[in-house]
Amino acid sequence: MSNATAETAAARDKRMARLIAAELRAVFEEIFPEQPFEPPREWTDVILGQADAGASYTYTVSGAELWPRSVMCRLTCSAAVADRSLALEYQLPSGQRYCVSGSNVTAGAGDVHSWCWQPMASVGSWVVGDTVISPLPQQLLRSGHRLVIRLMNGDAGDQLDQIAVSARMSVPPDGDAPSID
């Protein structure tokens, strides 16, 4: 699934969530007419994605704040000879990077490896089975900020997929809860 397809699926899921929420709101107000309905201000989610062949992956935070809990992906390398590597970047809406976490582990021609950034990982990176474990920077990403999995020294045939960003999402303290109407 390309970034564009993932964005389209995310938009569809958001519309469906709004429709379901509207139904739930109606039922809640019918059962408890004296209590105002308040949508949640904080929730957890797993954001799934896939990059286009040979490309890095970008997720743009929209309408909420995102606190990454873990980031996982798989890199399948083409037969082209090169040492590929991945880095996790946090970017401002302008594209300026303000946090980067990489690893000293590379993948070569024909290799398939998973990468997992997690906050409990200590300094440095190591391999567990087929997975590279790296530290996850603990930073809040505001609406408009980007989480990027950067493919370095990649080939057009490389595939970055099985992307899963586990995150705590929240409404900004100065913002309104998301509309569910």
Protein Blocks (a to p, Z undefined) as FASTA:
>chain_A
ZZklmmmmmmmmmmmmmmmmmmmmmmmmmmmmmbccdddfbdcddddddddehiacdddd
ehiacddfbdcddddddfbdcddddddddddfkopafbdcddfbdcdehiacdddddfkb
ceddddehjaccdddddddddehiacddddehiafkbccehiacdddddddfkbccddfZ
Z
